[in-house]
Amino acid sequence: MSGRAPGADDDGTGAVNLIEVFRVLVGSGFKPTKNVEFHWYSGEEAGLLGSNAIATNYKSAGKSIYAMLQLDMTG
């Protein structure tokens, strides 16, 4: 990649919204019955490198995913 940096808008808006989701859940006293993980990935524009790495790792470890929320370019 070269030139401008589209990730500033593309990934920035999703990252800020994910932080807000976290803030609201914590502020509301949410008590999950299953583990909740928050992830921020890099390398999307080059081919989903970050999310692919974690998905591959979870699959090889036999880790179950019950739900997923993806926020990208939400502004």
CHARMM internal coordinates of N, CA and C (Angstrom, degrees):
IC EDIT
DIST 1 N 1 CA 1.4459
DIST 1 CA 1 C 1.5192
ANGL 1 N 1 CA 1 C 108.82
DIST 1 C 2 N 1.2995
ANGL 1 CA 1 C 2 N 115.26
DIHE 1 N 1 CA 1 C 2 N 144.34
DIST 2 N 2 CA 1.4578
ANGL 1 C 2 N 2 CA 119.89
DIHE 1 CA 1 C 2 N 2 CA 175.83
DIST 2 CA 2 C 1.5168
ANGL 2 N 2 CA 2 C 108.27
DIHE 1 C 2 N 2 CA 2 C -149.82
DIST 2 C 3 N 1.3163
ANGL 2 CA 2 C 3 N 115.68
DIHE 2 N 2 CA 2 C 3 N 170.08
DIST 3 N 3 CA 1.4502
ANGL 2 C 3 N 3 CA 119.23
DIHE 2 CA 2 C 3 N 3 CA 179.13
DIST 3 CA 3 C 1.5115
ANGL 3 N 3 CA 3 C 112.57
DIHE 2 C 3 N 3 CA 3 C 82.94
DIST 3 C 4 N 1.3068
ANGL 3 CA 3 C 4 N 115.92
DIHE 3 N 3 CA 3 C 4 N -142.03
DIST 4 N 4 CA 1.4648
ANGL 3 C 4 N 4 CA 120.23
DIHE 3 CA 3 C 4 N 4 CA -176.06
DIST 4 CA 4 C 1.5178
ANGL 4 N 4 CA 4 C 112.32
DIHE 3 C 4 N 4 CA 4 C -66.16
DIST 4 C 5 N 1.3181
ANGL 4 CA 4 C 5 N 115.93
DIHE 4 N 4 CA 4 C 5 N 167.16
DIST 5 N 5 CA 1.4681
ANGL 4 C 5 N 5 CA 121.85
DIHE 4 CA 4 C 5 N 5 CA -175.54
DIST 5 CA 5 C 1.5275
ANGL 5 N 5 CA 5 C 109.77
DIHE 4 C 5 N 5 CA 5 C -116.37
DIST 5 C 6 N 1.3374
ANGL 5 CA 5 C 6 N 118.34
DIHE 5 N 5 CA 5 C 6 N 86.93
DIST 6 N 6 CA 1.4615
ANGL 5 C 6 N 6 CA 120.62
DIHE 5 CA 5 C 6 N 6 CA -177.18
DIST 6 CA 6 C 1.5217
ANGL 6 N 6 CA 6 C 113.45
DIHE 5 C 6 N 6 CA 6 C -65.29
DIST 6 C 7 N 1.3113
ANGL 6 CA 6 C 7 N 117.83
DIHE 6 N 6 CA 6 C 7 N -18.38
DIST 7 N 7 CA 1.4580
ANGL 6 C 7 N 7 CA 120.59
DIHE 6 CA 6 C 7 N 7 CA -179.40
DIST 7 CA 7 C 1.5155
ANGL 7 N 7 CA 7 C 113.68
DIHE 6 C 7 N 7 CA 7 C -63.38
DIST 7 C 8 N 1.3349
ANGL 7 CA 7 C 8 N 117.85
DIHE 7 N 7 CA 7 C 8 N -22.47
DIST 8 N 8 CA 1.4622
ANGL 7 C 8 N 8 CA 120.55
DIHE 7 CA 7 C 8 N 8 CA 179.76
DIST 8 CA 8 C 1.5212
ANGL 8 N 8 CA 8 C 110.66
DIHE 7 C 8 N 8 CA 8 C -59.92
DIST 8 C 9 N 1.3208
ANGL 8 CA 8 C 9 N 118.52
DIHE 8 N 8 CA 8 C 9 N -42.78
DIST 9 N 9 CA 1.4640
ANGL 8 C 9 N 9 CA 121.45
DIHE 8 CA 8 C 9 N 9 CA 176.19
DIST 9 CA 9 C 1.5148
ANGL 9 N 9 CA 9 C 110.22
DIHE 8 C 9 N 9 CA 9 C -88.02
DIST 9 C 10 N 1.3042
ANGL 9 CA 9 C 10 N 115.78
DIHE 9 N 9 CA 9 C 10 N -47.79
DIST 10 N 10 CA 1.4611
ANGL 9 C 10 N 10 CA 121.82
DIHE 9 CA 9 C 10 N 10 CA -174.98
DIST 10 CA 10 C 1.5217
ANGL 10 N 10 CA 10 C 111.04
DIHE 9 C 10 N 10 CA 10 C -57.01
DIST 10 C 11 N 1.3096
ANGL 10 CA 10 C 11 N 117.46
DIHE 10 N 10 CA 10 C 11 N -58.10
DIST 11 N 11 CA 1.4622
ANGL 10 C 11 N 11 CA 120.69
DIHE 10 CA 10 C 11 N 11 CA -176.48
DIST 11 CA 11 C 1.5228
ANGL 11 N 11 CA 11 C 112.57
DIHE 10 C 11 N 11 CA 11 C -86.97
DIST 11 C 12 N 1.3213
ANGL 11 CA 11 C 12 N 117.16
DIHE 11 N 11 CA 11 C 12 N -27.48
DIST 12 N 12 CA 1.4639
ANGL 11 C 12 N 12 CA 120.53
DIHE 11 CA 11 C 12 N 12 CA -177.83
DIST 12 CA 12 C 1.5128
ANGL 12 N 12 CA 12 C 113.38
DIHE 11 C 12 N 12 CA 12 C -62.02
DIST 12 C 13 N 1.3277
ANGL 12 CA 12 C 13 N 117.37
DIHE 12 N 12 CA 12 C 13 N -44.38
DIST 13 N 13 CA 1.4647
ANGL 12 C 13 N 13 CA 119.53
DIHE 12 CA 12 C 13 N 13 CA -178.68
DIST 13 CA 13 C 1.5201
ANGL 13 N 13 CA 13 C 111.50
DIHE 12 C 13 N 13 CA 13 C -66.60
DIST 13 C 14 N 1.3081
ANGL 13 CA 13 C 14 N 117.91
DIHE 13 N 13 CA 13 C 14 N -40.52
DIST 14 N 14 CA 1.4634
ANGL 13 C 14 N 14 CA 120.59
DIHE 13 CA 13 C 14 N 14 CA 177.68
DIST 14 CA 14 C 1.5135
ANGL 14 N 14 CA 14 C 111.80
DIHE 13 C 14 N 14 CA 14 C -65.66
DIST 14 C 15 N 1.3356
ANGL 14 CA 14 C 15 N 117.34
DIHE 14 N 14 CA 14 C 15 N -39.12
DIST 15 N 15 CA 1.4658
ANGL 14 C 15 N 15 CA 121.24
DIHE 14 CA 14 C 15 N 15 CA 179.78
DIST 15 CA 15 C 1.5209
ANGL 15 N 15 CA 15 C 110.96
DIHE 14 C 15 N 15 CA 15 C -63.55
DIST 15 C 16 N 1.3217
ANGL 15 CA 15 C 16 N 117.03
DIHE 15 N 15 CA 15 C 16 N -44.86
DIST 16 N 16 CA 1.4653
ANGL 15 C 16 N 16 CA 120.59
DIHE 15 CA 15 C 16 N 16 CA 179.94
DIST 16 CA 16 C 1.5238
ANGL 16 N 16 CA 16 C 110.64
DIHE 15 C 16 N 16 CA 16 C -65.09
DIST 16 C 17 N 1.3113
ANGL 16 CA 16 C 17 N 117.98
DIHE 16 N 16 CA 16 C 17 N -40.28
DIST 17 N 17 CA 1.4640
ANGL 16 C 17 N 17 CA 120.16
DIHE 16 CA 16 C 17 N 17 CA 178.29
DIST 17 CA 17 C 1.5251
ANGL 17 N 17 CA 17 C 111.89
DIHE 16 C 17 N 17 CA 17 C -66.50
DIST 17 C 18 N 1.3217
ANGL 17 CA 17 C 18 N 118.04
DIHE 17 N 17 CA 17 C 18 N -35.68
DIST 18 N 18 CA 1.4596
ANGL 17 C 18 N 18 CA 120.72
DIHE 17 CA 17 C 18 N 18 CA 177.14
DIST 18 CA 18 C 1.5288
ANGL 18 N 18 CA 18 C 110.86
DIHE 17 C 18 N 18 CA 18 C -66.67
DIST 18 C 19 N 1.3278
ANGL 18 CA 18 C 19 N 117.16
DIHE 18 N 18 CA 18 C 19 N -38.13
DIST 19 N 19 CA 1.4655
ANGL 18 C 19 N 19 CA 120.85
DIHE 18 CA 18 C 19 N 19 CA 174.86
DIST 19 CA 19 C 1.5259
ANGL 19 N 19 CA 19 C 109.88
DIHE 18 C 19 N 19 CA 19 C -61.62
DIST 19 C 20 N 1.3176
ANGL 19 CA 19 C 20 N 117.78
DIHE 19 N 19 CA 19 C 20 N -39.76
DIST 20 N 20 CA 1.4672
ANGL 19 C 20 N 20 CA 121.54
DIHE 19 CA 19 C 20 N 20 CA 178.48
DIST 20 CA 20 C 1.5240
ANGL 20 N 20 CA 20 C 111.27
DIHE 19 C 20 N 20 CA 20 C -65.55
DIST 20 C 21 N 1.3190
ANGL 20 CA 20 C 21 N 118.13
DIHE 20 N 20 CA 20 C 21 N -40.62
DIST 21 N 21 CA 1.4688
ANGL 20 C 21 N 21 CA 121.21
DIHE 20 CA 20 C 21 N 21 CA 175.33
DIST 21 CA 21 C 1.5213
ANGL 21 N 21 CA 21 C 109.45
DIHE 20 C 21 N 21 CA 21 C -58.01
DIST 21 C 22 N 1.3155
ANGL 21 CA 21 C 22 N 117.08
DIHE 21 N 21 CA 21 C 22 N -46.00
DIST 22 N 22 CA 1.4639
ANGL 21 C 22 N 22 CA 121.93
DIHE 21 CA 21 C 22 N 22 CA 178.62
DIST 22 CA 22 C 1.5279
ANGL 22 N 22 CA 22 C 110.54
DIHE 21 C 22 N 22 CA 22 C -59.98
DIST 22 C 23 N 1.3329
ANGL 22 CA 22 C 23 N 117.18
DIHE 22 N 22 CA 22 C 23 N -46.59
DIST 23 N 23 CA 1.4641
ANGL 22 C 23 N 23 CA 122.07
DIHE 22 CA 22 C 23 N 23 CA -179.36
DIST 23 CA 23 C 1.5243
ANGL 23 N 23 CA 23 C 111.52
DIHE 22 C 23 N 23 CA 23 C -59.39
DIST 23 C 24 N 1.3199
ANGL 23 CA 23 C 24 N 117.18
DIHE 23 N 23 CA 23 C 24 N -44.96
DIST 24 N 24 CA 1.4651
ANGL 23 C 24 N 24 CA 121.52
DIHE 23 CA 23 C 24 N 24 CA -179.22
DIST 24 CA 24 C 1.5273
ANGL 24 N 24 CA 24 C 110.80
DIHE 23 C 24 N 24 CA 24 C -66.43
DIST 24 C 25 N 1.3177
ANGL 24 CA 24 C 25 N 117.69
DIHE 24 N 24 CA 24 C 25 N -43.31
DIST 25 N 25 CA 1.4695
ANGL 24 C 25 N 25 CA 120.12
DIHE 24 CA 24 C 25 N 25 CA 178.37
DIST 25 CA 25 C 1.5273
ANGL 25 N 25 CA 25 C 111.38
DIHE 24 C 25 N 25 CA 25 C -60.74
DIST 25 C 26 N 1.3141
ANGL 25 CA 25 C 26 N 116.88
DIHE 25 N 25 CA 25 C 26 N -46.90
DIST 26 N 26 CA 1.4657
ANGL 25 C 26 N 26 CA 120.56
DIHE 25 CA 25 C 26 N 26 CA 179.78
DIST 26 CA 26 C 1.5291
ANGL 26 N 26 CA 26 C 110.22
DIHE 25 C 26 N 26 CA 26 C -64.56
DIST 26 C 27 N 1.3271
ANGL 26 CA 26 C 27 N 116.94
DIHE 26 N 26 CA 26 C 27 N -43.85
DIST 27 N 27 CA 1.4615
ANGL 26 C 27 N 27 CA 121.43
DIHE 26 CA 26 C 27 N 27 CA -178.75
DIST 27 CA 27 C 1.5137
ANGL 27 N 27 CA 27 C 114.16
DIHE 26 C 27 N 27 CA 27 C -65.84
DIST 27 C 28 N 1.3225
ANGL 27 CA 27 C 28 N 116.91
DIHE 27 N 27 CA 27 C 28 N -27.13
DIST 28 N 28 CA 1.4671
ANGL 27 C 28 N 28 CA 120.77
DIHE 27 CA 27 C 28 N 28 CA -178.46
DIST 28 CA 28 C 1.5246
ANGL 28 N 28 CA 28 C 112.35
DIHE 27 C 28 N 28 CA 28 C -85.94
DIST 28 C 29 N 1.3280
ANGL 28 CA 28 C 29 N 116.86
DIHE 28 N 28 CA 28 C 29 N -6.33
DIST 29 N 29 CA 1.4586
ANGL 28 C 29 N 29 CA 119.94
DIHE 28 CA 28 C 29 N 29 CA -178.05
DIST 29 CA 29 C 1.5174
ANGL 29 N 29 CA 29 C 113.35
DIHE 28 C 29 N 29 CA 29 C 78.94
DIST 29 C 30 N 1.3143
ANGL 29 CA 29 C 30 N 117.40
DIHE 29 N 29 CA 29 C 30 N 19.93
DIST 30 N 30 CA 1.4661
ANGL 29 C 30 N 30 CA 122.96
DIHE 29 CA 29 C 30 N 30 CA 179.73
DIST 30 CA 30 C 1.5214
ANGL 30 N 30 CA 30 C 110.64
DIHE 29 C 30 N 30 CA 30 C -52.67
DIST 30 C 31 N 1.3231
ANGL 30 CA 30 C 31 N 116.27
DIHE 30 N 30 CA 30 C 31 N 128.65
DIST 31 N 31 CA 1.4673
ANGL 30 C 31 N 31 CA 122.88
DIHE 30 CA 30 C 31 N 31 CA 178.18
DIST 31 CA 31 C 1.5265
ANGL 31 N 31 CA 31 C 108.23
DIHE 30 C 31 N 31 CA 31 C -120.55
DIST 31 C 32 N 1.3271
ANGL 31 CA 31 C 32 N 117.89
DIHE 31 N 31 CA 31 C 32 N 95.24
DIST 32 N 32 CA 1.4640
ANGL 31 C 32 N 32 CA 120.32
DIHE 31 CA 31 C 32 N 32 CA -176.84
DIST 32 CA 32 C 1.5276
ANGL 32 N 32 CA 32 C 112.24
DIHE 31 C 32 N 32 CA 32 C -69.07
DIST 32 C 33 N 1.3184
ANGL 32 CA 32 C 33 N 115.32
DIHE 32 N 32 CA 32 C 33 N 149.33
DIST 33 N 33 CA 1.4680
ANGL 32 C 33 N 33 CA 120.52
DIHE 32 CA 32 C 33 N 33 CA 175.87
DIST 33 CA 33 C 1.5252
ANGL 33 N 33 CA 33 C 111.38
DIHE 32 C 33 N 33 CA 33 C -89.31
DIST 33 C 34 N 1.3221
ANGL 33 CA 33 C 34 N 116.33
DIHE 33 N 33 CA 33 C 34 N -14.79
DIST 34 N 34 CA 1.4636
ANGL 33 C 34 N 34 CA 122.52
DIHE 33 CA 33 C 34 N 34 CA 175.94
DIST 34 CA 34 C 1.5296
ANGL 34 N 34 CA 34 C 107.54
DIHE 33 C 34 N 34 CA 34 C -126.95
DIST 34 C 35 N 1.3149
ANGL 34 CA 34 C 35 N 116.20
DIHE 34 N 34 CA 34 C 35 N 160.61
DIST 35 N 35 CA 1.4655
ANGL 34 C 35 N 35 CA 119.82
DIHE 34 CA 34 C 35 N 35 CA 177.74
DIST 35 CA 35 C 1.5213
ANGL 35 N 35 CA 35 C 110.60
DIHE 34 C 35 N 35 CA 35 C -59.71
DIST 35 C 36 N 1.3107
ANGL 35 CA 35 C 36 N 116.13
DIHE 35 N 35 CA 35 C 36 N 140.47
DIST 36 N 36 CA 1.4612
ANGL 35 C 36 N 36 CA 122.77
DIHE 35 CA 35 C 36 N 36 CA 175.49
DIST 36 CA 36 C 1.5250
ANGL 36 N 36 CA 36 C 107.10
DIHE 35 C 36 N 36 CA 36 C -118.78
DIST 36 C 37 N 1.3145
ANGL 36 CA 36 C 37 N 116.03
DIHE 36 N 36 CA 36 C 37 N 127.26
DIST 37 N 37 CA 1.4641
ANGL 36 C 37 N 37 CA 121.82
DIHE 36 CA 36 C 37 N 37 CA 178.87
DIST 37 CA 37 C 1.5202
ANGL 37 N 37 CA 37 C 109.00
DIHE 36 C 37 N 37 CA 37 C -118.84
DIST 37 C 38 N 1.3144
ANGL 37 CA 37 C 38 N 115.98
DIHE 37 N 37 CA 37 C 38 N 141.92
DIST 38 N 38 CA 1.4552
ANGL 37 C 38 N 38 CA 121.97
DIHE 37 CA 37 C 38 N 38 CA 174.13
DIST 38 CA 38 C 1.5206
ANGL 38 N 38 CA 38 C 107.28
DIHE 37 C 38 N 38 CA 38 C -112.81
DIST 38 C 39 N 1.3301
ANGL 38 CA 38 C 39 N 116.72
DIHE 38 N 38 CA 38 C 39 N 129.04
DIST 39 N 39 CA 1.4665
ANGL 38 C 39 N 39 CA 121.53
DIHE 38 CA 38 C 39 N 39 CA -177.13
DIST 39 CA 39 C 1.5193
ANGL 39 N 39 CA 39 C 109.94
DIHE 38 C 39 N 39 CA 39 C -126.29
DIST 39 C 40 N 1.3124
ANGL 39 CA 39 C 40 N 114.80
DIHE 39 N 39 CA 39 C 40 N 140.80
DIST 40 N 40 CA 1.4537
ANGL 39 C 40 N 40 CA 122.49
DIHE 39 CA 39 C 40 N 40 CA 169.96
DIST 40 CA 40 C 1.5212
ANGL 40 N 40 CA 40 C 106.08
DIHE 39 C 40 N 40 CA 40 C -123.41
DIST 40 C 41 N 1.3175
ANGL 40 CA 40 C 41 N 116.91
DIHE 40 N 40 CA 40 C 41 N 129.58
DIST 41 N 41 CA 1.4634
ANGL 40 C 41 N 41 CA 120.97
DIHE 40 CA 40 C 41 N 41 CA -175.73
DIST 41 CA 41 C 1.5176
ANGL 41 N 41 CA 41 C 111.56
DIHE 40 C 41 N 41 CA 41 C -116.70
DIST 41 C 42 N 1.3012
ANGL 41 CA 41 C 42 N 114.35
DIHE 41 N 41 CA 41 C 42 N 152.42
DIST 42 N 42 CA 1.4610
ANGL 41 C 42 N 42 CA 120.83
DIHE 41 CA 41 C 42 N 42 CA 171.19
DIST 42 CA 42 C 1.5283
ANGL 42 N 42 CA 42 C 107.91
DIHE 41 C 42 N 42 CA 42 C -116.24
DIST 42 C 43 N 1.3019
ANGL 42 CA 42 C 43 N 115.24
DIHE 42 N 42 CA 42 C 43 N 170.33
DIST 43 N 43 CA 1.4579
ANGL 42 C 43 N 43 CA 119.90
DIHE 42 CA 42 C 43 N 43 CA 175.70
DIST 43 CA 43 C 1.5124
ANGL 43 N 43 CA 43 C 115.06
DIHE 42 C 43 N 43 CA 43 C 84.83
DIST 43 C 44 N 1.3416
ANGL 43 CA 43 C 44 N 117.67
DIHE 43 N 43 CA 43 C 44 N 13.05
DIST 44 N 44 CA 1.4650
ANGL 43 C 44 N 44 CA 119.47
DIHE 43 CA 43 C 44 N 44 CA -177.89
DIST 44 CA 44 C 1.5281
ANGL 44 N 44 CA 44 C 111.78
DIHE 43 C 44 N 44 CA 44 C -63.20
DIST 44 C 45 N 1.3151
ANGL 44 CA 44 C 45 N 116.12
DIHE 44 N 44 CA 44 C 45 N -47.58
DIST 45 N 45 CA 1.4631
ANGL 44 C 45 N 45 CA 119.08
DIHE 44 CA 44 C 45 N 45 CA -176.58
DIST 45 CA 45 C 1.5292
ANGL 45 N 45 CA 45 C 112.19
DIHE 44 C 45 N 45 CA 45 C -63.57
DIST 45 C 46 N 1.3177
ANGL 45 CA 45 C 46 N 117.33
DIHE 45 N 45 CA 45 C 46 N -23.40
DIST 46 N 46 CA 1.4670
ANGL 45 C 46 N 46 CA 120.99
DIHE 45 CA 45 C 46 N 46 CA 179.60
DIST 46 CA 46 C 1.5252
ANGL 46 N 46 CA 46 C 112.22
DIHE 45 C 46 N 46 CA 46 C -91.75
DIST 46 C 47 N 1.3291
ANGL 46 CA 46 C 47 N 117.87
DIHE 46 N 46 CA 46 C 47 N 2.86
DIST 47 N 47 CA 1.4617
ANGL 46 C 47 N 47 CA 120.04
DIHE 46 CA 46 C 47 N 47 CA 175.59
DIST 47 CA 47 C 1.5153
ANGL 47 N 47 CA 47 C 116.10
DIHE 46 C 47 N 47 CA 47 C 125.66
DIST 47 C 48 N 1.3160
ANGL 47 CA 47 C 48 N 118.71
DIHE 47 N 47 CA 47 C 48 N 37.81
DIST 48 N 48 CA 1.4749
ANGL 47 C 48 N 48 CA 122.80
DIHE 47 CA 47 C 48 N 48 CA 176.51
DIST 48 CA 48 C 1.5313
ANGL 48 N 48 CA 48 C 111.92
DIHE 47 C 48 N 48 CA 48 C 56.95
DIST 48 C 49 N 1.3040
ANGL 48 CA 48 C 49 N 116.83
DIHE 48 N 48 CA 48 C 49 N 38.63
DIST 49 N 49 CA 1.4654
ANGL 48 C 49 N 49 CA 121.27
DIHE 48 CA 48 C 49 N 49 CA -173.46
DIST 49 CA 49 C 1.5285
ANGL 49 N 49 CA 49 C 113.09
DIHE 48 C 49 N 49 CA 49 C -61.88
DIST 49 C 50 N 1.3225
ANGL 49 CA 49 C 50 N 117.95
DIHE 49 N 49 CA 49 C 50 N -47.07
DIST 50 N 50 CA 1.4610
ANGL 49 C 50 N 50 CA 120.24
DIHE 49 CA 49 C 50 N 50 CA -177.57
DIST 50 CA 50 C 1.5165
ANGL 50 N 50 CA 50 C 113.30
DIHE 49 C 50 N 50 CA 50 C -67.33
DIST 50 C 51 N 1.3237
ANGL 50 CA 50 C 51 N 116.75
DIHE 50 N 50 CA 50 C 51 N -49.79
DIST 51 N 51 CA 1.4657
ANGL 50 C 51 N 51 CA 119.92
DIHE 50 CA 50 C 51 N 51 CA -178.81
DIST 51 CA 51 C 1.5244
ANGL 51 N 51 CA 51 C 111.37
DIHE 50 C 51 N 51 CA 51 C -67.68
DIST 51 C 52 N 1.3111
ANGL 51 CA 51 C 52 N 117.55
DIHE 51 N 51 CA 51 C 52 N -35.02
DIST 52 N 52 CA 1.4635
ANGL 51 C 52 N 52 CA 120.36
DIHE 51 CA 51 C 52 N 52 CA 177.42
DIST 52 CA 52 C 1.5308
ANGL 52 N 52 CA 52 C 110.95
DIHE 51 C 52 N 52 CA 52 C -65.02
DIST 52 C 53 N 1.3153
ANGL 52 CA 52 C 53 N 117.02
DIHE 52 N 52 CA 52 C 53 N -39.53
DIST 53 N 53 CA 1.4684
ANGL 52 C 53 N 53 CA 120.70
DIHE 52 CA 52 C 53 N 53 CA 179.83
DIST 53 CA 53 C 1.5233
ANGL 53 N 53 CA 53 C 111.10
DIHE 52 C 53 N 53 CA 53 C -62.77
DIST 53 C 54 N 1.3220
ANGL 53 CA 53 C 54 N 117.76
DIHE 53 N 53 CA 53 C 54 N -44.56
DIST 54 N 54 CA 1.4661
ANGL 53 C 54 N 54 CA 119.60
DIHE 53 CA 53 C 54 N 54 CA -178.35
DIST 54 CA 54 C 1.5269
ANGL 54 N 54 CA 54 C 110.56
DIHE 53 C 54 N 54 CA 54 C -71.44
DIST 54 C 55 N 1.3274
ANGL 54 CA 54 C 55 N 118.05
DIHE 54 N 54 CA 54 C 55 N -38.24
DIST 55 N 55 CA 1.4691
ANGL 54 C 55 N 55 CA 120.61
DIHE 54 CA 54 C 55 N 55 CA 178.43
DIST 55 CA 55 C 1.5276
ANGL 55 N 55 CA 55 C 110.51
DIHE 54 C 55 N 55 CA 55 C -63.21
DIST 55 C 56 N 1.3180
ANGL 55 CA 55 C 56 N 116.75
DIHE 55 N 55 CA 55 C 56 N -42.32
DIST 56 N 56 CA 1.4655
ANGL 55 C 56 N 56 CA 120.90
DIHE 55 CA 55 C 56 N 56 CA 177.79
DIST 56 CA 56 C 1.5258
ANGL 56 N 56 CA 56 C 110.80
DIHE 55 C 56 N 56 CA 56 C -63.15
DIST 56 C 57 N 1.3291
ANGL 56 CA 56 C 57 N 116.39
DIHE 56 N 56 CA 56 C 57 N -42.81
DIST 57 N 57 CA 1.4609
ANGL 56 C 57 N 57 CA 121.40
DIHE 56 CA 56 C 57 N 57 CA 179.08
DIST 57 CA 57 C 1.5208
ANGL 57 N 57 CA 57 C 111.34
DIHE 56 C 57 N 57 CA 57 C -63.62
DIST 57 C 58 N 1.3281
ANGL 57 CA 57 C 58 N 117.34
DIHE 57 N 57 CA 57 C 58 N -45.79
DIST 58 N 58 CA 1.4688
ANGL 57 C 58 N 58 CA 121.01
DIHE 57 CA 57 C 58 N 58 CA 179.98
DIST 58 CA 58 C 1.5238
ANGL 58 N 58 CA 58 C 110.84
DIHE 57 C 58 N 58 CA 58 C -62.86
DIST 58 C 59 N 1.3268
ANGL 58 CA 58 C 59 N 116.64
DIHE 58 N 58 CA 58 C 59 N -41.82
DIST 59 N 59 CA 1.4655
ANGL 58 C 59 N 59 CA 120.12
DIHE 58 CA 58 C 59 N 59 CA -179.91
DIST 59 CA 59 C 1.5219
ANGL 59 N 59 CA 59 C 110.85
DIHE 58 C 59 N 59 CA 59 C -63.07
DIST 59 C 60 N 1.3236
ANGL 59 CA 59 C 60 N 117.25
DIHE 59 N 59 CA 59 C 60 N -46.06
DIST 60 N 60 CA 1.4673
ANGL 59 C 60 N 60 CA 119.50
DIHE 59 CA 59 C 60 N 60 CA -178.79
DIST 60 CA 60 C 1.5267
ANGL 60 N 60 CA 60 C 111.87
DIHE 59 C 60 N 60 CA 60 C -67.49
DIST 60 C 61 N 1.3324
ANGL 60 CA 60 C 61 N 117.28
DIHE 60 N 60 CA 60 C 61 N -25.30
DIST 61 N 61 CA 1.4659
ANGL 60 C 61 N 61 CA 121.29
DIHE 60 CA 60 C 61 N 61 CA 178.08
DIST 61 CA 61 C 1.5316
ANGL 61 N 61 CA 61 C 112.04
DIHE 60 C 61 N 61 CA 61 C -87.63
DIST 61 C 62 N 1.3455
ANGL 61 CA 61 C 62 N 117.29
DIHE 61 N 61 CA 61 C 62 N -4.00
DIST 62 N 62 CA 1.4608
ANGL 61 C 62 N 62 CA 121.29
DIHE 61 CA 61 C 62 N 62 CA -179.19
DIST 62 CA 62 C 1.5146
ANGL 62 N 62 CA 62 C 113.18
DIHE 61 C 62 N 62 CA 62 C 71.13
DIST 62 C 63 N 1.3124
ANGL 62 CA 62 C 63 N 117.07
DIHE 62 N 62 CA 62 C 63 N 24.82
DIST 63 N 63 CA 1.4602
ANGL 62 C 63 N 63 CA 122.19
DIHE 62 CA 62 C 63 N 63 CA -177.79
DIST 63 CA 63 C 1.5272
ANGL 63 N 63 CA 63 C 109.93
DIHE 62 C 63 N 63 CA 63 C -79.86
DIST 63 C 64 N 1.3242
ANGL 63 CA 63 C 64 N 116.96
DIHE 63 N 63 CA 63 C 64 N 129.51
DIST 64 N 64 CA 1.4635
ANGL 63 C 64 N 64 CA 121.99
DIHE 63 CA 63 C 64 N 64 CA 179.68
DIST 64 CA 64 C 1.5239
ANGL 64 N 64 CA 64 C 110.48
DIHE 63 C 64 N 64 CA 64 C -87.08
DIST 64 C 65 N 1.3131
ANGL 64 CA 64 C 65 N 115.90
DIHE 64 N 64 CA 64 C 65 N 140.50
DIST 65 N 65 CA 1.4590
ANGL 64 C 65 N 65 CA 122.75
DIHE 64 CA 64 C 65 N 65 CA 175.25
DIST 65 CA 65 C 1.5267
ANGL 65 N 65 CA 65 C 106.88
DIHE 64 C 65 N 65 CA 65 C -112.74
DIST 65 C 66 N 1.3114
ANGL 65 CA 65 C 66 N 117.15
DIHE 65 N 65 CA 65 C 66 N 124.06
DIST 66 N 66 CA 1.4592
ANGL 65 C 66 N 66 CA 121.35
DIHE 65 CA 65 C 66 N 66 CA -177.57
DIST 66 CA 66 C 1.5208
ANGL 66 N 66 CA 66 C 112.48
DIHE 65 C 66 N 66 CA 66 C -94.25
DIST 66 C 67 N 1.3121
ANGL 66 CA 66 C 67 N 117.82
DIHE 66 N 66 CA 66 C 67 N -27.41
DIST 67 N 67 CA 1.4647
ANGL 66 C 67 N 67 CA 121.90
DIHE 66 CA 66 C 67 N 67 CA 179.34
DIST 67 CA 67 C 1.5223
ANGL 67 N 67 CA 67 C 108.52
DIHE 66 C 67 N 67 CA 67 C -161.08
DIST 67 C 68 N 1.3333
ANGL 67 CA 67 C 68 N 115.47
DIHE 67 N 67 CA 67 C 68 N 160.19
DIST 68 N 68 CA 1.4515
ANGL 67 C 68 N 68 CA 120.78
DIHE 67 CA 67 C 68 N 68 CA 178.45
DIST 68 CA 68 C 1.5189
ANGL 68 N 68 CA 68 C 108.23
DIHE 67 C 68 N 68 CA 68 C -150.86
DIST 68 C 69 N 1.3217
ANGL 68 CA 68 C 69 N 116.26
DIHE 68 N 68 CA 68 C 69 N 137.78
DIST 69 N 69 CA 1.4561
ANGL 68 C 69 N 69 CA 122.64
DIHE 68 CA 68 C 69 N 69 CA 175.10
DIST 69 CA 69 C 1.5153
ANGL 69 N 69 CA 69 C 107.06
DIHE 68 C 69 N 69 CA 69 C -123.48
DIST 69 C 70 N 1.3174
ANGL 69 CA 69 C 70 N 116.98
DIHE 69 N 69 CA 69 C 70 N 122.40
DIST 70 N 70 CA 1.4579
ANGL 69 C 70 N 70 CA 121.78
DIHE 69 CA 69 C 70 N 70 CA -178.97
DIST 70 CA 70 C 1.5221
ANGL 70 N 70 CA 70 C 108.30
DIHE 69 C 70 N 70 CA 70 C -112.03
DIST 70 C 71 N 1.3231
ANGL 70 CA 70 C 71 N 116.79
DIHE 70 N 70 CA 70 C 71 N 126.38
DIST 71 N 71 CA 1.4652
ANGL 70 C 71 N 71 CA 122.03
DIHE 70 CA 70 C 71 N 71 CA 179.22
DIST 71 CA 71 C 1.5218
ANGL 71 N 71 CA 71 C 108.34
DIHE 70 C 71 N 71 CA 71 C -121.60
DIST 71 C 72 N 1.3086
ANGL 71 CA 71 C 72 N 116.80
DIHE 71 N 71 CA 71 C 72 N 114.93
DIST 72 N 72 CA 1.4578
ANGL 71 C 72 N 72 CA 121.12
DIHE 71 CA 71 C 72 N 72 CA -178.61
DIST 72 CA 72 C 1.5215
ANGL 72 N 72 CA 72 C 108.53
DIHE 71 C 72 N 72 CA 72 C -141.58
DIST 72 C 73 N 1.3042
ANGL 72 CA 72 C 73 N 116.47
DIHE 72 N 72 CA 72 C 73 N 128.73
DIST 73 N 73 CA 1.4665
ANGL 72 C 73 N 73 CA 123.31
DIHE 72 CA 72 C 73 N 73 CA 178.97
DIST 73 CA 73 C 1.5273
ANGL 73 N 73 CA 73 C 110.95
DIHE 72 C 73 N 73 CA 73 C 49.71
DIST 73 C 74 N 1.3230
ANGL 73 CA 73 C 74 N 115.61
DIHE 73 N 73 CA 73 C 74 N 62.75
DIST 74 N 74 CA 1.4616
ANGL 73 C 74 N 74 CA 121.52
DIHE 73 CA 73 C 74 N 74 CA -175.17
DIST 74 CA 74 C 1.5210
ANGL 74 N 74 CA 74 C 113.36
DIHE 73 C 74 N 74 CA 74 C -96.79
DIST 74 C 75 N 1.3297
ANGL 74 CA 74 C 75 N 117.76
DIHE 74 N 74 CA 74 C 75 N -4.32
DIST 75 N 75 CA 1.4684
ANGL 74 C 75 N 75 CA 120.41
DIHE 74 CA 74 C 75 N 75 CA -176.03
DIST 75 CA 75 C 1.4988
ANGL 75 N 75 CA 75 C 112.83
DIHE 74 C 75 N 75 CA 75 C -91.41
END
COOR INIT
IC SEED 1 N 1 CA 1 C
IC BUILD
